[in-house]
């Protein structure tokens, strides 16, 4: 059975699987450009709804296979149906905070793509690990090494250059969509901020002995996102082709890679996952360039290169400095947060 095979990955298999995960995550931008008439909030609703439906089917099978393989603890005798089959921890405040964070990421990511370019969204989301480091420093007192502070400053300068150049051009060109760039940038920023809060809450709860399975919290986030955007999505305008594309995103771009990322994190160290997750930014920009005619400008390439370079150097140095894996899945370039 495929689920059982995934529980016994070696390191090389986990690396290739993580690359496949980043490929799946990276299709969101180019697929969103194929939509014909789906409106802004309708796009978010359908993707989140199909993600929830997919996980409702996948999670019970996945959890049963994990229990058989011994990679998760058996269900408590007192556990309710939601916890037994889908891992929903009804009594855990941290679990529900995590679900709210996922819903914010899902909603903000798709809204950002309707306002600005794929490259802009992915580059600003690539700074997710640095936002997480800052939030963890402020709220749970984690010390940051000098390399992390240097990466934060360098990535910040890269983002300021990228968006500053674009904003200057937008405000000096009467035909440019300055408001779209501003709104898209703000929506994009919500993704790494929500991701940082999410990882910090989960890490703090694990330090206090509470184990949170992140995939069930993704299910909760998808349900909340779909419920919150449904009133704003009505009346529906999506064509059958639009719904098919959004179903593809729900299943292939979110539900499946979310679960697979959990498997990869069991065999890979945290810096390895973070480094491989940066491929999403490269893949996503290339797909939009090739199949949606979104050619990234000079300022995006230069500023984005500074951001990715800072993250790459920071993770390589961290890889050399650490010898034990992280207890949680690290955020991706989106996030390795699914979004």
N, C-alpha and C positions, 0 to 999 in steps of 0.2 A: 504493500500500500504506500502511495507517495508520501503521506504524512509521516509514516514510520521511518522511511528512508531519510527524510529531512532531519530527523533527530540524531542521525549518526554521521554528520558531515565532518570531513577532515579539513585542515586549514586551506588547502588549495581549492577544494570545492566551495568552501565558504566565500573565498575571494571572488571566484567567478559568479557565484550566486549574488553577491553584493553588487557586482557590476551590472548584472541583469536587473537588480532592484533599481539602481539609478537610471537605467534605460527606461524602465516602466514609469518611474516618477517624472522623467523628463518630457513625456509626451503631452503634458497638460497644455502647454502654450500652443503648440502647433495644432492640436486637436481643437482647441477653443477657436482657432482662426478658421476652422471649416464650418462653423455653425452658420445657419442661414438666417433664422429669425428669432431665436431664443433671446429673450431680454436678459438684462444684467442679473437680477435676483433669481430669475427662472433657471439660469445656468447653474447657479449655486445650489438651488433646491434640488434639481434633478441629479446632479453629481452626488450630493450628500445622501439623497434618498437611495440611489443605487448602491452606494457604498454600504449603507446600513443593511439593505436587503442582502447584499453579498455576504457580509459578515455574519448575519443571522444564520446563514446556511453553513458557512465555512467554520465558524468558531466551535460548534459542538463536535464536529468531526476532528478538528485540530486538537481540542482539549482532550478528547478521548484517546487519540493517538499518543499525545504527550504523557498521559497517565500510564498508558500501557508500556511506553518506553522508559518510564521512571524519570522524565525530565521535569515533571511538575508534581507537587504534592497531591495526594488523593483528596477528593472533596470531603469536607466535614460532614458528618452524619446529619447535622442540623442545618446544613446549607439549603437555601431555597432553590427553586427551579432556575431563577436568573443566574445565581452563582454557579450552580452545577453545570448548566449547559453553556452559558455565555460568559461566565467569570465576572458578572456584575456584582461589585461589593456594595450592597445597598447601604450598609452602616458606616462606610468609610468616607469621611469628609474629603480626604486627599484624593480619593478616586473620583469624586464628583467634580472637584476643582480641576483635575486633569481632563475630565470630559469637557468641561466648559472651555478650557484652553484649546483643546482640539477643535471644538466648534468654531471658536474665534479664528483659528488658523485656516480651517477649510473655507469659511465665509470670506475672510479678508483676501486670501490668495486668489480666488476666482474673481472677486470684485476688482482687484488690482489689475488682472489681465484684461479686463474690459475697459480700463482707463488708459493704460500705457503699454509699452512694448514688453515682450517676453524677456529680453535681455535686462531691462531696468529692474523688473520684478525679481529675477533670479539673482542678480548681483547683490541687491540689498538684502535678500534673504540669505545669501551666502555667509553673512556676518553673524548668523544665528549662534554659533559656538561662542563668539566673543560676548554677545549679549548675555548668554547663559553664565559665562564667567563673571561678568559684572554683577548680575542679579544674585548669584551665589555668594559673591564677596559681601554684598550689602546685607543680605537677609539671613545667611547662615554662617557668615564669618569665614568662608574659605579664603585662604591666602592665595594670592596670584603671583606666580613667578614673573621675573622681569620680562621674559620672552612673551608672556601673555599681554602685559601692558604695552610692550612695543608693537605687538600685532594689532591691538585695539587702536592705538594711535595711527598706525599705517593704514589700516582698513578704513578708519574714519576719514583720513585725508583722501583716500581713493574715492570714497562715496561722495564726499564734499566736492571734489573736482568733477566727478561724473555728473552729478545733479546740478552743481553750480553752473557748469558750462551749458547744460541743456536748458536750465531755467533762464539764463541770460539770453540765449538764442530765442527761446520761446517768447519772452517779454519784449524783445526787440523786433520780432517778426509778427506783424498784425495777423497773418494767416495761420500762425501756430496755435496749437491747443495747449495753452499754458495751464488751464484749469485741470485738464486731464492728467497732465504730468504731476501736478501737485497732489491731486486726489489719489492717483495711482501710487505715488511715492508714500503717502501716508498710509494707504491700505497695505502696501508691501511691508512697511515698517511694523505693522501690527503682528505680522506672522512671526518674525524672530523674537519680538517682545513676549508674545503669548507662549512661544516655545520655551523661552528662558524661564518664565514663571512655572511652566509645566514641569520641566526637568528638575527645577529646584524643589518644588513641592514633592515630587516623587522621591528625589534623593533624600530629602529630610525625613519623609515617612519611612523610608527603608532604614535610615539611621536609628529610628525609634522602633524598629522591629516589625513594621508593617510592610508586607510584600504586596506590590501592586503590579498586576499583569497589564502591560500597556495596550495590548490589542483590544481587550474589552473596553478600555476607556476610549479608544478610537471609535468603537461602535456607538458608545454613548454620545461622543462628540458629533458623529454623523447624524444621529437622531435629533439632537438639539439644533444643529445647523439647518436640517431640513424643516423642522417645525418652525423655527424662527423666520426662515425666508419664505415659507409657503404663502402667508398673507400678502407679502410684497411681490410674489411671483405671479399672482393672479391678475387678470385672466391669462391663461397660458397662450403663448404664441409660437411655441417650438413646433417645427415640422417633425415628421416621423424620422427623417434623417438626423435632425438635431438630437432627438431623444436617443437614437442609437449611438451617436457619438458620445453623449453624456453617460450612457450606460457603460460604454467602454471605459470611460474615465473612472466611474465608480468602482468597477470590478478590477480593471487591469492597472490603473494608475494609483489607486489607493488601497482597496481591500487586500488584494494579493500581495503587493510589495510590503505593506505594513506587517503582515504576518511573516513574510520571508525575512524581513529585517531583524525580527526578534530571533529567528533561527541563526542568522549570521552572527549576531552579537554574542551567541553562546560559544562560538569558535574563534572569533577575532577579538583582538584587544581594542579598547576604545579609540586610540589614535588611528588604528587601521580603518575602522568604520568611518571615522570623520574624514580621513583622506580619500577613501573610495567614494564617499558621498559627494565630494566636490565635483565628481564627474557629472552629476546632474546638471550643474550650471553649464558646463561645456556642451553636453549633449543637447540640452534644451535650447541654447542659443543657436547651435548648428541646425537643429530641425526647423526652427522658425526661419532661419536664413535660407535654407534650401527649399522648404515647402510652403512657406507663408510669405516669402519675399520681404522679410523684416531684416534688412541689412543693418547690423549694429554700427553706430557712428564711431568716429575716432575717439570721442570722449568716453564712450561706453567701453571700448576696447582697452584704452589706457587705464581708466579708473578701475574697471573690473579686473584687469591684470594685477593692479596693486592690491586689491582686496584678496583675490585668490592667492597671490604670492605670499601675502602676510599670513593667511591661514595655513598655507602649505608649509611654510618655514616653521610656524609655531607648532604644528602637529608633528613634523619630523623631529624637532627638538624634544617635544613631549614624549614621543615614541622612544627616543633614546634614553630619556630620563626615567621613564616608568617601566616597571617589569611585571606589573599585575594588571589584569583587566578591570575595567570599570564595572561597578555593580549594576549599572543601568545602561540602557541604550543611549548613546550620545546623540545630540541633535545633529541633523545633517546640514547640508549646505543650504535647504529649505527650510531648513530645516532640518542631519538625516532625520529631521522630523518630517513625517508624512504631512502633506498639506492639501 
